[in-house]
């Protein structure tokens, strides 16, 4: 029975690692699991009072990023000075001009690593929250 606490601790730790690697219900585009191919962080890392600003990742035509997500419908929070078009998992989503933050529904086709591409325009992606 001396080994029981060690076994319980090991199993508990393994469960934490397992569930910690699963996609969550919120994607913050500057998170560590997001792989960026172009674009830039907004607001900038060393901006004074950065915590007061909404933002995430600025993208322009040709930029992409990939992230872990669950299959389903998400609310995308974004801002854009011009109309933009993004592609998520092979499906295009036209986004209207949104000088202040706006929301739109987007579908993620499968659980796992998903790629989001900016096909046209430029966009400031804040986050995505899963609806279902």
C-alpha positions, 0 to 999 in steps of 0.5 A: 500500500506504500506505492498507492499514493505514488500511483494515484499521483502519476495517474492524476498527472497523466490525466492533467497532461492528456486533458491539457492537450485537448482543444478548448472552447476558446481560441485566443489567436496569440496563444502558444498552440497557435502556429503563425505563418505571417501576420503580427501580434496586436497590440505589440508586446511592449505597448504601454497598458497593453492589457487595456486593448482588445486584439490578437493577431493582425493578418493580411492577404496570404497570411495564415495560422493554425490552431487546435479546435473542436468541431462545431460553430464558433463566434469569431470576434474581429475588426477590419478597416475593409471587407475581408475573406477568410478560409477555415478548413476549406470553407470561405467566410466573407467578413464585412467591414468592422472598424470596431469589433464585430462578431460572425459565426464560422464553422470548424469542420473537424476536431484537431489542428485547423488552418485559418487563411486570410484570402483577401483584405486585412483583419484583426482577429481577437478570439473564437468562442465555441457555441455548441 
